Amino acid sequence: MLPRKGSYEGWEQVAETPQVFEAELMALRLRESGIDAEIIDQSFRQEPLPNVRSFAVVRVLVPADKAAKARDVLARSVDLSEMASDRPENEDER
């Protein structure tokens, strides 16, 4: 079993979330910054299940030597492009 914090066979946990999509977004951001990232989904999916932390854990891991840089990347805010819009893409065509 993966320790709550620390390293696991050369990989270190840099984030933990209850949702897989959040972990995927973090991993994508890390990969775009040149850092390998892996996701370990340790959540339990059976309905109905109360919101219990031990049943909803998704971890983001990076190589241990990149952990400090990864935490820095995740801590920085994301700037949206000047081209970003809240309008649907096909709305511009009208």
Rosetta blueprint (number, residue, H / E / L):
1 M L
2 L L
3 P L
4 R L
5 K L
6 G L
7 S E
8 Y E
9 E L
10 G L
11 W E
12 E E
13 Q E
14 V E
15 A E
16 E E
17 T E
18 P L
19 Q L
20 V H
21 F H
22 E H
23 A H
24 E H
25 L H
26 M H
27 A H
28 L H
29 R H
30 L H
31 R H
32 E H
33 S L
34 G L
35 I L
36 D L
37 A L
38 E E
39 I E
40 I E
41 D E
42 Q L
43 S L
44 F L
45 R L
46 Q L
47 E L
48 P L
49 L L
50 P L
51 N L
52 V L
53 R H
54 S H
55 F H
56 A L
57 V L
58 V E
59 R E
60 V E
61 L E
62 V E
63 P E
64 A H
65 D H
66 K H
67 A H
68 A H
69 K H
70 A H
71 R H
72 D H
73 V H
74 L H
75 A H
76 R L
77 S L
78 V L
79 D L
80 L L
81 S L
82 E L
83 M L
84 A L
85 S L
86 D L
87 R L
88 P L
89 E H
90 N H
91 E H
92 D H
93 E H
94 R L
